[in-house]
Amino acid sequence: MHSRHMSIVIPDTTADAVYAFAADPDNLPQWAAGLASGVRRVGDTLVVDSPMGEVTVRFEPTNRYGILDHDVTLPDGTVVANPLRVLAHPEGAEVIFTVRQRDMTDEQFEADCAAVERDLAALAAAVTV
């Protein structure tokens, strides 16, 4: 299984500001295309209408380390762990998302990486508006 660390530096902001924005479930539709609509809360779990159908998302509890790891439970019950970090960077903040190939073909993995790259760019644009 291959992994790829995707990152973006968001200048002129702080890691705390980016973390606060990204951690707010109400902001997911602004930057996470895979979790783009119909976000509703059921306790600590988010239920989201996604391109794959209804999925559930559970984020790590709010913390001071910038950890936004989250598990996505797909419609078939598969749980996908998604490591996501927001770090201080000399120019602002850096967001790092680890994409794992799992059972995807190489083409699907590249498409997934491209989607994450678009989401990170959308996050940067949303935070800097």
N, C-alpha and C positions, 0 to 999 in steps of 0.2 A: 504494500500500500504506500503510495506516494503522498507527501504533504507539501504544500507550498504556503509560505508566509507572505501574505499580501499586505502592503502597508501604504499609508499616505501621511504626509506631513501637512498639518493644517497650520499655516502661519498666523501670527498675530492673535493668538488666543491662548487659553490655558488648558491643560489636561482636565482640570476640574470642570471647566465650562463645557468641554466636549463630552466628558463623562456624564454630566448632568443631563445634557440634551439627549444623548444616545440611550441613556438608562430610562428615559421617560417613555412608556409604551405609547402614549398619545402621539409621539413624534415618529414612530416606526414607519408610517406610510410616507413620510417625507424622504426617507433614505433607504429603506430596506424593501426593494421591489419584490423579493420572494415572500415578504410578509406585509403585503401592500394594502390590504383592506380588511374591513370588518373586524378590527381589533376590539376584543372585549375581555374583561377580566372575570375569572372564576377563582376566587381566592388569590393565591400567589401565581396562578397559571394564567397565561394569555391564550385565548382561543382566537385563531386568525384564519380568515379566508385567504388562501394562497392559490397560486396557479396550479398547485397539486391537489387542491381540495382543502378541507378544513384540517388544520394542524394545531397542535398545542405547543406552546413555547414556555419554558421555565428558565428564567434568568437567575444567576447567582444573586444572593441578597446584596443590597447596597453595601458598598465597602469603600475604604479609603485608598485602595490599591489600584483602582482603575480596571478592575476585572469585571468584564461583562460576558463571561462565558454563559452559554445557554444551550439547553437541550431542546431540540425540535422533534416532536413525535409526529411522524408522517401518517397519512390516512391508513396505511397498512399496519401500523403499530411499530414500525422501525423507529428507533431513537437515534438521532444524529447529534453528537456532541460538537459544539462549535466554540473553539477558543477565540476570545476577542478581548483585546487589551487596549487601554488608552494610557499613554505614557507622556510624561513631560519631555519636551524636545527643545533644544536651544533656540529654535525659531518659533516655537509655539507648542503644538501637541502632535503626537504621532499615534495613529490608530493601526493596530496590527490584528489581522484576522488569519487564522490558520485554516486552509482548505485541505481536506483529506479526500483522497480518491475513493476510498472504500470499494464498492463493487462497480464503479463507473468505468466505462470504456475510456480510453485516452481522449477521445473527442468530447465525451460528456464532461470529463474532468476539465478540459480546456474551456469549455463553455461555462462551467460552474465558476472557474477562476475569473473569466471575463465578466460574469454577472457580479461577483464580489467586487471586482475593480470598479464597476459602474456604481455599485452601492456605496463604496468608500468615497468616490468622487461626489456622489449625491449628499453624503453626510457632510463632507467638507463644504459644499456649497450651501447647505442648509444652516450650518453652524455660523458661517461667515456673513450671512445676510443681515 
